Amino acid sequence: MKYMAFALLLLLGAVSTQAQDSGKKMTTTKNDSHSTLKSTTGKNMQIEKIKKSDQEWKNILTPAQFRVLREKGTEVAFTGKYYKTDKDGNYRCAGCGNLLFTSKEKFDSGCGWPSFFAPADNEHVTIHKDYSHGMVRDEVVCAKCGGHLGHVFEDGPRPTGLRYCINSASLEFDANDDKNKK
């Protein structure tokens, strides 16, 4: 039985899913450790990576941001500063400023964390398998700095059916005004 469960996990990890990026068809190929976004032409997309030591991250992040972004922590439900935010604007990575989500994709899922049905750009996030806490989940990570953002679930609204459940501590919000437009 144990081996059947393991084989099922491996099979599920090899599944390919479809993602939409501003009307462009994208393919996300999942395996046990990460996802690679490819255009429909098969060309891998690249984003400039940021690497820092733990000490460098501690120097620029708050303790809560470090715990979430670098140690894969989570904040208590209904306590994050952005879970009820309904202003227009952009949500950026608190570690590196990478544009992750916009208010256009945000919705109230009732889960207690900011929820989005899609990233601002599929190239700006990556998905990794997360086997922690006796569960199998899809972890959402900043593609630029590798910071843990939260998890994505398949119980969201249309058009994607996805719910990106993101920790407020991993985000910085820029309200839309003339200087903060995308």
N, CA and C atoms as an extended XYZ file, in Angstrom:
546
Properties=species:S:1:pos:R:3:atomname:S:1:resname:S:1:resid:I:1 pbc="F F F"
N         0.827       -1.192        0.000 N   MET     1
C         0.000        0.000        0.000 CA  MET     1
C         0.873        1.258        0.000 C   MET     1
N         1.945        1.213        0.810 N   LYS     2
C         2.841        2.354        0.894 CA  LYS     2
C         3.459        2.643       -0.478 C   LYS     2
N         3.820        1.593       -1.219 N   TYR     3
C         4.441        1.781       -2.522 CA  TYR     3
C         3.438        2.294       -3.555 C   TYR     3
N         2.178        1.876       -3.427 N   MET     4
C         1.147        2.384       -4.335 CA  MET     4
C         0.947        3.881       -4.130 C   MET     4
N         0.950        4.331       -2.873 N   ALA     5
C         0.800        5.760       -2.592 CA  ALA     5
C         1.978        6.546       -3.158 C   ALA     5
N         3.180        5.998       -3.017 N   PHE     6
C         4.373        6.652       -3.541 CA  PHE     6
C         4.309        6.734       -5.066 C   PHE     6
N         3.888        5.633       -5.721 N   ALA     7
C         3.774        5.624       -7.176 CA  ALA     7
C         2.732        6.634       -7.639 C   ALA     7
N         1.627        6.749       -6.896 N   LEU     8
C         0.595        7.725       -7.237 CA  LEU     8
C         1.139        9.147       -7.128 C   LEU     8
N         1.922        9.422       -6.083 N   LEU     9
C         2.529       10.750       -5.933 CA  LEU     9
C         3.454       11.055       -7.099 C   LEU     9
N         4.256       10.077       -7.509 N   LEU    10
C         5.158       10.290       -8.644 CA  LEU    10
C         4.365       10.547       -9.916 C   LEU    10
N         3.293        9.796      -10.111 N   LEU    11
C         2.466        9.982      -11.293 CA  LEU    11
C         1.823       11.364      -11.288 C   LEU    11
N         1.280       11.766      -10.153 N   LEU    12
C         0.666       13.091      -10.057 CA  LEU    12
C         1.693       14.192      -10.262 C   LEU    12
N         2.906       13.987       -9.808 N   GLY    13
C         3.963       14.985       -9.951 CA  GLY    13
C         4.390       15.188      -11.384 C   GLY    13
N         4.102       14.234      -12.259 N   ALA    14
C         4.519       14.335      -13.650 CA  ALA    14
C         3.444       14.926      -14.547 C   ALA    14
N         2.323       15.321      -13.974 N   VAL    15
C         1.205       15.857      -14.745 CA  VAL    15
C         1.547       17.238      -15.287 C   VAL    15
N         1.128       17.504      -16.493 N   SER    16
C         1.268       18.848      -17.072 CA  SER    16
C        -0.066       19.551      -16.986 C   SER    16
N        -0.037       20.824      -16.645 N   THR    17
C        -1.257       21.607      -16.565 CA  THR    17
C        -1.151       22.796      -17.485 C   THR    17
N        -2.281       23.349      -17.821 N   GLN    18
C        -2.332       24.528      -18.674 CA  GLN    18
C        -2.512       25.763      -17.810 C   GLN    18
N        -1.854       26.850      -18.170 N   ALA    19
C        -2.019       28.138      -17.479 CA  ALA    19
C        -2.253       29.207      -18.534 C   ALA    19
N        -2.944       30.229      -18.168 N   GLN    20
C        -3.194       31.338      -19.080 CA  GLN    20
C        -2.411       32.550      -18.603 C   GLN    20
N        -1.755       33.239      -19.514 N   ASP    21
C        -1.009       34.443      -19.192 CA  ASP    21
C        -1.442       35.537      -20.151 C   ASP    21
N        -2.348       36.397      -19.689 N   SER    22
C        -2.831       37.525      -20.489 CA  SER    22
C        -3.270       37.074      -21.875 C   SER    22
N        -4.002       35.986      -21.941 N   GLY    23
C        -4.492       35.502      -23.214 CA  GLY    23
C        -3.527       34.624      -23.973 C   GLY    23
N        -2.269       34.522      -23.541 N   LYS    24
C        -1.297       33.670      -24.203 CA  LYS    24
C        -1.343       32.300      -23.546 C   LYS    24
N        -1.350       31.267      -24.337 N   LYS    25
C        -1.377       29.926      -23.787 CA  LYS    25
C         0.019       29.558      -23.296 C   LYS    25
N         0.098       29.067      -22.077 N   MET    26
C         1.363       28.682      -21.468 CA  MET    26
C         1.223       27.246      -20.974 C   MET    26
N         2.316       26.517      -20.894 N   THR    27
C         2.303       25.178      -20.333 CA  THR    27
C         3.205       25.165      -19.116 C   THR    27
N         2.678       24.678      -18.008 N   THR    28
C         3.474       24.516      -16.805 CA  THR    28
C         3.710       23.032      -16.617 C   THR    28
N         4.960       22.593      -16.701 N   THR    29
C         5.283       21.198      -16.518 CA  THR    29
C         5.754       21.013      -15.089 C   THR    29
N         5.011       20.208      -14.333 N   LYS    30
C         5.346       19.998      -12.930 CA  LYS    30
C         6.117       18.695      -12.770 C   LYS    30
N         7.099       18.716      -11.876 N   ASN    31
C         7.718       17.475      -11.446 CA  ASN    31
C         7.854       17.553       -9.936 C   ASN    31
N         8.587       16.636       -9.331 N   ASP    32
C         8.635       16.585       -7.875 CA  ASP    32
C         9.262       17.809       -7.225 C   ASP    32
N        10.092       18.574       -7.938 N   SER    33
C        10.791       19.655       -7.264 CA  SER    33
C        10.455       21.052       -7.756 C   SER    33
N        10.037       21.209       -9.016 N   HIS    34
C         9.787       22.558       -9.505 CA  HIS    34
C         8.957       22.549      -10.781 C   HIS    34
N         8.601       23.736      -11.234 N   SER    35
C         7.882       23.900      -12.496 CA  SER    35
C         8.720       24.731      -13.440 C   SER    35
N         8.587       24.468      -14.724 N   THR    36
C         9.236       25.265      -15.738 CA  THR    36
C         8.163       25.817      -16.651 C   THR    36
N         8.078       27.132      -16.762 N   LEU    37
C         7.108       27.734      -17.674 CA  LEU    37
C         7.688       27.747      -19.072 C   LEU    37
N         6.880       27.319      -20.024 N   LYS    38
C         7.293       27.352      -21.419 CA  LYS    38
C         6.182       27.993      -22.223 C   LYS    38
N         6.568       28.725      -23.251 N   SER    39
C         5.553       29.221      -24.161 CA  SER    39
C         5.086       28.035      -24.993 C   SER    39
N         4.033       28.221      -25.760 N   THR    40
C         3.529       27.126      -26.577 CA  THR    40
C         4.525       26.747      -27.667 C   THR    40
N         5.515       27.597      -27.916 N   THR    41
C         6.550       27.245      -28.889 CA  THR    41
C         7.638       26.392      -28.250 C   THR    41
N         7.565       26.186      -26.933 N   GLY    42
C         8.534       25.341      -26.248 CA  GLY    42
C         9.734       26.092      -25.708 C   GLY    42
N         9.788       27.400      -25.872 N   LYS    43
C        10.926       28.193      -25.407 CA  LYS    43
C        10.791       28.480      -23.912 C   LYS    43
N        11.821       28.133      -23.122 N   ASN    44
C        11.821       28.432      -21.692 CA  ASN    44
C        11.938       29.928      -21.472 C   ASN    44
N        11.184       30.433      -20.496 N   MET    45
C        11.262       31.840      -20.131 CA  MET    45
C        12.233       31.983      -18.969 C   MET    45
N        12.975       33.043      -18.950 N   GLN    46
C        13.962       33.262      -17.904 CA  GLN    46
C        13.696       34.579      -17.194 C   GLN    46
N        14.004       34.621      -15.910 N   ILE    47
C        13.917       35.847      -15.136 CA  ILE    47
C        15.214       35.943      -14.342 C   ILE    47
N        15.734       37.156      -14.208 N   GLU    48
C        16.988       37.359      -13.488 CA  GLU    48
C        16.826       36.931      -12.030 C   GLU    48
N        17.739       36.085      -11.562 N   LYS    49
C        17.682       35.547      -10.198 CA  LYS    49
C        18.517       36.401       -9.245 C   LYS    49
N        18.040       36.494       -8.002 N   ILE    50
C        18.757       37.193       -6.941 CA  ILE    50
C        19.189       36.164       -5.910 C   ILE    50
N        20.443       36.201       -5.534 N   LYS    51
C        20.949       35.295       -4.496 CA  LYS    51
C        21.584       36.131       -3.398 C   LYS    51
N        21.213       35.832       -2.149 N   LYS    52
C        21.773       36.511       -0.977 CA  LYS    52
C        21.966       35.483        0.120 C   LYS    52
N        22.862       35.775        1.022 N   SER    53
C        23.054       34.916        2.194 CA  SER    53
C        21.921       35.179        3.183 C   SER    53
N        21.730       34.267        4.129 N   ASP    54
C        20.715       34.484        5.164 CA  ASP    54
C        20.953       35.799        5.895 C   ASP    54
N        22.197       36.126        6.168 N   GLN    55
C        22.490       37.371        6.877 CA  GLN    55
C        22.094       38.592        6.047 C   GLN    55
N        22.364       38.537        4.741 N   GLU    56
C        21.957       39.650        3.873 CA  GLU    56
C        20.436       39.801        3.873 C   GLU    56
N        19.692       38.674        3.829 N   TRP    57
C        18.235       38.743        3.889 CA  TRP    57
C        17.777       39.300        5.232 C   TRP    57
N        18.412       38.873        6.323 N   LYS    58
C        18.018       39.374        7.651 CA  LYS    58
C        18.234       40.878        7.768 C   LYS    58
N        19.218       41.398        7.053 N   ASN    59
C        19.503       42.835        7.093 CA  ASN    59
C        18.441       43.667        6.375 C   ASN    59
N        17.709       43.072        5.428 N   ILE    60
C        16.746       43.867        4.664 CA  ILE    60
C        15.286       43.500        4.949 C   ILE    60
N        15.035       42.357        5.570 N   LEU    61
C        13.662       41.921        5.845 CA  LEU    61
C        13.319       42.065        7.319 C   LEU    61
N        12.046       42.242        7.611 N   THR    62
C        11.598       42.200        9.009 CA  THR    62
C        11.667       40.740        9.470 C   THR    62
N        11.640       40.489       10.774 N   PRO    63
C        11.635       39.091       11.237 CA  PRO    63
C        10.467       38.277       10.662 C   PRO    63
N         9.284       38.866       10.559 N   ALA    64
C         8.125       38.146        9.992 CA  ALA    64
C         8.339       37.846        8.510 C   ALA    64
N         8.863       38.801        7.768 N   GLN    65
C         9.142       38.582        6.347 CA  GLN    65
C        10.201       37.499        6.167 C   GLN    65
N        11.248       37.527        6.993 N   PHE    66
C        12.302       36.511        6.890 CA  PHE    66
C        11.730       35.125        7.174 C   PHE    66
N        10.901       35.019        8.213 N   ARG    67
C        10.325       33.727        8.587 CA  ARG    67
C         9.479       33.154        7.446 C   ARG    67
N         8.699       33.996        6.785 N   VAL    68
C         7.857       33.519        5.689 CA  VAL    68
C         8.676       33.303        4.418 C   VAL    68
N         9.366       34.345        3.953 N   LEU    69
C        10.063       34.280        2.675 CA  LEU    69
C        11.242       33.309        2.653 C   LEU    69
N        12.031       33.274        3.703 N   ARG    70
C        13.268       32.484        3.679 CA  ARG    70
C        13.153       31.153        4.428 C   ARG    70
N        12.252       31.079        5.420 N   GLU    71
C        12.119       29.849        6.202 CA  GLU    71
C        10.812       29.108        5.922 C   GLU    71
N        10.076       29.556        4.925 N   LYS    72
C         8.822       28.928        4.495 CA  LYS    72
C         7.773       28.874        5.601 C   LYS    72
N         7.722       29.925        6.391 N   GLY    73
C         6.727       30.017        7.448 CA  GLY    73
C         5.393       30.487        6.893 C   GLY    73
N         4.423       30.596        7.777 N   THR    74
C         3.118       31.128        7.396 CA  THR    74
C         2.603       31.999        8.523 C   THR    74
N         1.778       32.948        8.178 N   GLU    75
C         1.180       33.794        9.202 CA  GLU    75
C        -0.162       33.194        9.612 C   GLU    75
N        -0.634       33.558       10.767 N   VAL    76
C        -1.921       33.076       11.255 CA  VAL    76
C        -3.028       33.644       10.369 C   VAL    76
N        -3.998       32.803       10.040 N   ALA    77
C        -5.117       33.241        9.196 CA  ALA    77
C        -5.806       34.466        9.785 C   ALA    77
N        -6.247       35.355        8.917 N   PHE    78
C        -6.984       36.575        9.251 CA  PHE    78
C        -6.153       37.613       10.015 C   PHE    78
N        -4.821       37.485       10.027 N   THR    79
C        -3.985       38.458       10.728 CA  THR    79
C        -3.108       39.277        9.791 C   THR    79
N        -2.935       38.866        8.545 N   GLY    80
C        -2.054       39.561        7.614 CA  GLY    80
C        -2.615       40.902        7.178 C   GLY    80
N        -1.726       41.828        6.881 N   LYS    81
C        -2.160       43.195        6.579 CA  LYS    81
C        -2.874       43.337        5.238 C   LYS    81
N        -2.787       42.363        4.334 N   TYR    82
C        -3.398       42.516        3.012 CA  TYR    82
C        -4.587       41.588        2.751 C   TYR    82
N        -4.976       40.757        3.701 N   TYR    83
C        -6.034       39.801        3.382 CA  TYR    83
C        -7.367       40.490        3.114 C   TYR    83
N        -7.606       41.671        3.649 N   LYS    84
C        -8.860       42.406        3.406 CA  LYS    84
C        -8.657       43.628        2.493 C   LYS    84
N        -7.442       43.877        2.033 N   THR    85
C        -7.188       45.043        1.180 CA  THR    85
C        -7.989       44.938       -0.109 C   THR    85
N        -8.704       46.022       -0.452 N   ASP    86
C        -9.489       46.021       -1.684 CA  ASP    86
C        -9.171       47.232       -2.569 C   ASP    86
N        -8.043       47.874       -2.315 N   LYS    87
C        -7.623       49.017       -3.132 CA  LYS    87
C        -6.990       48.521       -4.424 C   LYS    87
N        -7.035       49.388       -5.457 N   ASP    88
C        -6.354       49.072       -6.714 CA  ASP    88
C        -4.861       49.231       -6.539 C   ASP    88
N        -4.110       48.283       -7.080 N   GLY    89
C        -2.659       48.388       -7.001 CA  GLY    89
C        -1.958       47.092       -7.343 C   GLY    89
N        -0.658       47.103       -7.079 N   ASN    90
C         0.219       45.977       -7.391 CA  ASN    90
C         0.799       45.382       -6.118 C   ASN    90
N         0.892       44.065       -6.102 N   TYR    91
C         1.496       43.333       -4.989 CA  TYR    91
C         2.851       42.818       -5.453 C   TYR    91
N         3.886       43.284       -4.769 N   ARG    92
C         5.263       42.939       -5.131 CA  ARG    92
C         5.882       42.066       -4.048 C   ARG    92
N         6.922       41.337       -4.423 N   CYS    93
C         7.656       40.523       -3.459 CA  CYS    93
C         8.318       41.448       -2.448 C   CYS    93
N         8.128       41.172       -1.155 N   ALA    94
C         8.733       41.992       -0.101 CA  ALA    94
C        10.245       41.830       -0.068 C   ALA    94
N        10.754       40.768       -0.668 N   GLY    95
C        12.194       40.538       -0.676 CA  GLY    95
C        12.924       41.236       -1.808 C   GLY    95
N        12.315       41.265       -2.996 N   CYS    96
C        13.055       41.765       -4.160 CA  CYS    96
C        12.288       42.759       -5.027 C   CYS    96
N        11.014       43.001       -4.740 N   GLY    97
C        10.237       43.961       -5.519 CA  GLY    97
C         9.632       43.416       -6.793 C   GLY    97
N         9.797       42.133       -7.065 N   ASN    98
C         9.243       41.494       -8.254 CA  ASN    98
C         7.714       41.636       -8.245 C   ASN    98
N         7.124       42.102       -9.355 N   LEU    99
C         5.676       42.214       -9.460 CA  LEU    99
C         5.085       40.810       -9.488 C   LEU    99
N         4.226       40.489       -8.506 N   LEU   100
C         3.664       39.150       -8.379 CA  LEU   100
C         2.187       39.086       -8.753 C   LEU   100
N         1.385       39.979       -8.185 N   PHE   101
C        -0.064       39.959       -8.377 CA  PHE   101
C        -0.568       41.393       -8.485 C   PHE   101
N        -1.761       41.545       -9.042 N   THR   102
C        -2.402       42.855       -9.059 CA  THR   102
C        -3.769       42.738       -8.399 C   THR   102
N        -4.336       43.870       -8.072 N   SER   103
C        -5.670       43.877       -7.454 CA  SER   103
C        -6.736       43.336       -8.405 C   SER   103
N        -6.477       43.345       -9.699 N   LYS   104
C        -7.440       42.824      -10.676 CA  LYS   104
C        -7.655       41.321      -10.510 C   LYS   104
N        -6.653       40.609      -10.016 N   GLU   105
C        -6.757       39.161       -9.837 CA  GLU   105
C        -7.084       38.766       -8.396 C   GLU   105
N        -7.221       39.743       -7.509 N   LYS   106
C        -7.470       39.451       -6.090 CA  LYS   106
C        -8.956       39.199       -5.856 C   LYS   106
N        -9.262       38.267       -4.963 N   PHE   107
C       -10.648       38.002       -4.592 CA  PHE   107
C       -10.698       37.566       -3.135 C   PHE   107
N       -11.862       37.659       -2.530 N   ASP   108
C       -12.043       37.257       -1.136 CA  ASP   108
C       -12.476       35.806       -1.099 C   ASP   108
N       -11.541       34.929       -0.741 N   SER   109
C       -11.823       33.493       -0.711 CA  SER   109
C       -12.372       33.053        0.639 C   SER   109
N       -12.242       33.927        1.652 N   GLY   110
C       -12.688       33.573        2.994 CA  GLY   110
C       -11.703       32.716        3.762 C   GLY   110
N       -10.514       32.482        3.191 N   CYS   111
C        -9.539       31.595        3.832 CA  CYS   111
C        -8.668       32.315        4.865 C   CYS   111
N        -8.659       33.642        4.858 N   GLY   112
C        -7.867       34.385        5.837 CA  GLY   112
C        -6.527       34.877        5.337 C   GLY   112
N        -6.202       34.608        4.084 N   TRP   113
C        -4.979       35.098        3.470 CA  TRP   113
C        -5.353       35.796        2.168 C   TRP   113
N        -4.528       36.725        1.692 N   PRO   114
C        -4.795       37.320        0.385 CA  PRO   114
C        -4.869       36.210       -0.668 C   PRO   114
N        -5.886       36.270       -1.514 N   SER   115
C        -6.079       35.242       -2.537 CA  SER   115
C        -6.184       35.879       -3.911 C   SER   115
N        -5.573       35.223       -4.884 N   PHE   116
C        -5.545       35.703       -6.261 CA  PHE   116
C        -5.852       34.531       -7.179 C   PHE   116
N        -6.550       34.780       -8.295 N   PHE   117
C        -6.841       33.679       -9.213 CA  PHE   117
C        -5.757       33.507      -10.276 C   PHE   117
N        -4.796       34.436      -10.332 N   ALA   118
C        -3.683       34.328      -11.284 CA  ALA   118
C        -2.590       35.306      -10.868 C   ALA   118
N        -1.336       35.009      -11.210 N   PRO   119
C        -0.273       35.990      -10.990 CA  PRO   119
C        -0.343       37.097      -12.037 C   PRO   119
N         0.328       38.199      -11.771 N   ALA   120
C         0.393       39.295      -12.740 CA  ALA   120
C         1.060       38.826      -14.020 C   ALA   120
N         2.047       37.954      -13.888 N   ASP   121
C         2.783       37.383      -15.012 CA  ASP   121
C         3.263       36.005      -14.570 C   ASP   121
N         2.916       34.969      -15.313 N   ASN   122
C         3.317       33.607      -14.939 CA  ASN   122
C         4.827       33.448      -14.802 C   ASN   122
N         5.582       34.266      -15.500 N   GLU   123
C         7.043       34.187      -15.452 CA  GLU   123
C         7.590       34.629      -14.082 C   GLU   123
N         6.808       35.358      -13.308 N   HIS   124
C         7.292       35.934      -12.048 CA  HIS   124
C         7.126       35.023      -10.843 C   HIS   124
N         6.434       33.891      -11.013 N   VAL   125
C         6.303       32.920       -9.927 CA  VAL   125
C         6.657       31.526      -10.449 C   VAL   125
N         7.101       30.678       -9.558 N   THR   126
C         7.312       29.274       -9.880 CA  THR   126
C         6.563       28.437       -8.856 C   THR   126
N         6.302       27.216       -9.232 N   ILE   127
C         5.557       26.294       -8.376 CA  ILE   127
C         6.461       25.103       -8.058 C   ILE   127
N         6.549       24.768       -6.768 N   HIS   128
C         7.327       23.617       -6.309 CA  HIS   128
C         6.405       22.688       -5.538 C   HIS   128
N         6.663       21.395       -5.610 N   LYS   129
C         5.939       20.445       -4.764 CA  LYS   129
C         6.390       20.643       -3.321 C   LYS   129
N         5.438       20.658       -2.411 N   ASP   130
C         5.696       20.826       -0.975 CA  ASP   130
C         5.107       19.612       -0.267 C   ASP   130
N         5.973       18.810        0.331 N   TYR   131
C         5.561       17.591        1.023 CA  TYR   131
C         5.555       17.763        2.539 C   TYR   131
N         5.610       18.996        3.022 N   SER   132
C         5.685       19.234        4.466 CA  SER   132
C         4.336       19.011        5.146 C   SER   132
N         4.383       18.805        6.437 N   HIS   133
C         3.191       18.678        7.283 CA  HIS   133
C         2.271       17.530        6.870 C   HIS   133
N         2.839       16.478        6.276 N   GLY   134
C         2.057       15.304        5.903 CA  GLY   134
C         1.089       15.531        4.762 C   GLY   134
N         1.309       16.593        3.963 N   MET   135
C         0.429       16.915        2.835 CA  MET   135
C         1.265       17.056        1.570 C   MET   135
N         0.590       17.020        0.439 N   VAL   136
C         1.219       17.335       -0.842 CA  VAL   136
C         0.508       18.577       -1.369 C   VAL   136
N         1.276       19.666       -1.467 N   ARG   137
C         0.714       20.931       -1.934 CA  ARG   137
C         1.638       21.528       -2.981 C   ARG   137
N         1.127       22.518       -3.694 N   ASP   138
C         1.930       23.255       -4.659 CA  ASP   138
C         2.332       24.582       -4.038 C   ASP   138
N         3.619       24.712       -3.733 N   GLU   139
C         4.162       25.927       -3.121 CA  GLU   139
C         4.404       26.975       -4.192 C   GLU   139
N         4.036       28.219       -3.909 N   VAL   140
C         4.262       29.345       -4.811 CA  VAL   140
C         5.511       30.078       -4.330 C   VAL   140
N         6.452       30.298       -5.246 N   VAL   141
C         7.745       30.892       -4.935 CA  VAL   141
C         8.011       32.048       -5.889 C   VAL   141
N         8.618       33.109       -5.382 N   CYS   142
C         9.039       34.215       -6.237 CA  CYS   142
C        10.131       33.709       -7.182 C   CYS   142
N         9.922       33.898       -8.482 N   ALA   143
C        10.886       33.416       -9.469 CA  ALA   143
C        12.195       34.186       -9.435 C   ALA   143
N        12.183       35.383       -8.878 N   LYS   144
C        13.383       36.224       -8.877 CA  LYS   144
C        14.286       35.939       -7.682 C   LYS   144
N        13.716       35.848       -6.471 N   CYS   145
C        14.560       35.676       -5.281 CA  CYS   145
C        14.367       34.324       -4.598 C   CYS   145
N        13.413       33.523       -5.060 N   GLY   146
C        13.187       32.211       -4.462 CA  GLY   146
C        12.436       32.251       -3.149 C   GLY   146
N        11.861       33.391       -2.799 N   GLY   147
C        11.140       33.525       -1.543 CA  GLY   147
C         9.815       32.775       -1.547 C   GLY   147
N         9.513       32.124       -0.432 N   HIS   148
C         8.239       31.415       -0.260 CA  HIS   148
C         7.117       32.446       -0.154 C   HIS   148
N         6.065       32.259       -0.941 N   LEU   149
C         4.934       33.179       -0.941 CA  LEU   149
C         3.697       32.555       -0.299 C   LEU   149
N         3.456       31.303       -0.575 N   GLY   150
C         2.274       30.598       -0.086 CA  GLY   150
C         2.065       29.345       -0.899 C   GLY   150
N         0.793       29.019       -1.185 N   HIS   151
C         0.453       27.817       -1.941 CA  HIS   151
C        -0.652       28.133       -2.937 C   HIS   151
N        -0.771       27.304       -3.959 N   VAL   152
C        -1.838       27.456       -4.939 CA  VAL   152
C        -2.711       26.202       -4.893 C   VAL   152
N        -4.023       26.422       -4.949 N   PHE   153
C        -4.998       25.343       -4.862 CA  PHE   153
C        -5.948       25.430       -6.054 C   PHE   153
N        -6.579       24.331       -6.393 N   GLU   154
C        -7.470       24.264       -7.548 CA  GLU   154
C        -8.933       24.458       -7.151 C   GLU   154
N        -9.196       25.399       -6.253 N   ASP   155
C       -10.570       25.674       -5.820 CA  ASP   155
C       -10.925       27.155       -5.956 C   ASP   155
N       -10.298       27.809       -6.923 N   GLY   156
C       -10.529       29.234       -7.120 CA  GLY   156
C       -11.621       29.520       -8.138 C   GLY   156
N       -11.878       30.803       -8.365 N   PRO   157
C       -12.935       31.203       -9.307 CA  PRO   157
C       -12.465       31.132      -10.757 C   PRO   157
N       -13.394       31.309      -11.646 N   ARG   158
C       -13.064       31.430      -13.068 CA  ARG   158
C       -12.323       32.732      -13.284 C   ARG   158
N       -11.507       32.886      -14.224 N   PRO   159
C       -11.345       32.008      -15.366 CA  PRO   159
C       -10.331       30.878      -15.161 C   PRO   159
N        -9.512       30.923      -14.117 N   THR   160
C        -8.442       29.929      -13.964 CA  THR   160
C        -8.829       28.742      -13.101 C   THR   160
N        -9.740       28.934      -12.156 N   GLY   161
C       -10.068       27.873      -11.202 CA  GLY   161
C        -9.010       27.705      -10.135 C   GLY   161
N        -8.061       28.650      -10.071 N   LEU   162
C        -6.957       28.566       -9.109 CA  LEU   162
C        -7.134       29.588       -7.991 C   LEU   162
N        -6.587       29.232       -6.822 N   ARG   163
C        -6.551       30.146       -5.674 CA  ARG   163
C        -5.118       30.200       -5.175 C   ARG   163
N        -4.433       31.292       -5.485 N   TYR   164
C        -3.095       31.529       -4.958 CA  TYR   164
C        -3.280       32.115       -3.564 C   TYR   164
N        -3.008       31.331       -2.556 N   CYS   165
C        -3.185       31.704       -1.151 CA  CYS   165
C        -1.824       32.205       -0.657 C   CYS   165
N        -1.682       33.510       -0.471 N   ILE   166
C        -0.383       34.149       -0.303 CA  ILE   166
C        -0.286       34.840        1.058 C   ILE   166
N         0.850       34.694        1.719 N   ASN   167
C         1.102       35.359        2.997 CA  ASN   167
C         1.309       36.852        2.786 C   ASN   167
N         0.621       37.670        3.577 N   SER   168
C         0.814       39.125        3.509 CA  SER   168
C         2.268       39.504        3.778 C   SER   168
N         2.937       38.781        4.671 N   ALA   169
C         4.325       39.102        5.023 CA  ALA   169
C         5.271       38.963        3.835 C   ALA   169
N         4.867       38.235        2.813 N   SER   170
C         5.725       38.073        1.638 CA  SER   170
C         5.493       39.165        0.604 C   SER   170
N         4.540       40.042        0.864 N   LEU   171
C         4.132       41.049       -0.113 CA  LEU   171
C         4.361       42.480        0.364 C   LEU   171
N         4.517       43.362       -0.598 N   GLU   172
C         4.449       44.813       -0.400 CA  GLU   172
C         3.420       45.309       -1.392 C   GLU   172
N         2.569       46.239       -0.975 N   PHE   173
C         1.498       46.734       -1.832 CA  PHE   173
C         1.795       48.147       -2.289 C   PHE   173
N         1.677       48.371       -3.598 N   ASP   174
C         1.789       49.711       -4.184 CA  ASP   174
C         0.407       50.094       -4.699 C   ASP   174
N        -0.214       51.076       -4.057 N   ALA   175
C        -1.514       51.554       -4.528 CA  ALA   175
C        -1.335       52.193       -5.896 C   ALA   175
N        -2.318       51.996       -6.765 N   ASN   176
C        -2.237       52.592       -8.105 CA  ASN   176
C        -2.365       54.101       -8.013 C   ASN   176
N        -1.353       54.746       -8.543 N   ASP   177
C        -1.365       56.173       -8.784 CA  ASP   177
C        -0.396       56.381       -9.944 C   ASP   177
N        -0.174       57.582      -10.368 N   ASP   178
C         0.626       57.825      -11.575 CA  ASP   178
C         2.041       57.252      -11.489 C   ASP   178
N         2.663       57.262      -10.320 N   LYS   179
C         4.060       56.802      -10.237 CA  LYS   179
C         4.172       55.291      -10.049 C   LYS   179
N         3.091       54.596       -9.687 N   ASN   180
C         3.167       53.164       -9.421 CA  ASN   180
C         2.543       52.292      -10.498 C   ASN   180
N         2.140       52.848      -11.601 N   LYS   181
C         1.513       52.036      -12.648 CA  LYS   181
C         2.539       51.079      -13.226 C   LYS   181
N         2.063       49.915      -13.599 N   LYS   182
C         2.872       48.796      -14.091 CA  LYS   182
C         3.841       49.172      -15.148 C   LYS   182
